[in-house]
Amino acid sequence: MNFGKLLFHAVLFYAFIPGVLVRLPPGGSTLTVNLTHALLFAVVCSLVWKLVFKTK
């Protein structure tokens, strides 16, 4: 595995831990908050990876 890819995913994973930057949705149950952050992580990771590390 590429070190850059590993570092990229580790930083994004840390940023999307509930309560590190933000807790979405505010006042939601633990399951709802975890599912929301997991979905956001997957979407952002996919989009940012395609924008930053364009494949030729």
C-alpha positions in Angstrom: 0.0 0.0 0.0 1.2 3.5 -0.8 2.2 5.5 2.3 0.4 8.6 0.9 -2.8 6.7 0.6 -2.5 5.3 4.1 -1.7 8.7 5.6 -4.6 10.3 3.7 -7.1 7.7 5.0 -5.8 7.9 8.5 -6.2 11.7 8.6 -9.7 11.6 7.2 -10.6 8.8 9.6 -9.5 10.8 12.6 -11.3 13.9 11.3 -14.5 12.0 11.0 -14.5 10.5 14.5 -17.7 11.8 16.1 -16.8 14.7 18.4 -13.4 15.5 17.0 -14.5 18.3 14.7 -18.2 18.1 15.0 -21.0 15.7 16.1 -23.7 15.3 13.4 -26.6 15.3 13.9 -26.6 17.2 17.2 -28.6 15.4 19.8 -28.8 12.2 17.8 -28.5 8.7 19.1 -25.1 7.0 19.1 -26.1 4.8 16.2 -27.4 7.7 14.1 -24.3 9.8 14.8 -22.0 6.8 13.9 -23.8 6.0 10.7 -23.8 9.7 9.7 -20.1 10.0 10.2 -19.4 6.7 8.4 -21.4 7.9 5.4 -19.7 11.3 5.4 -16.3 9.6 5.6 -17.0 7.3 2.7 -18.3 10.1 0.5 -15.6 12.6 1.3 -12.9 10.0 1.1 -14.0 9.0 -2.4 -14.5 12.5 -3.8 -11.3 14.0 -2.3 -9.2 11.0 -3.4 -10.4 11.4 -7.0 -9.8 15.2 -6.9 -6.3 15.1 -5.2 -4.9 12.0 -6.7 -6.1 11.9 -10.2 -5.3 8.7 -12.0 -3.9 9.0 -15.5 
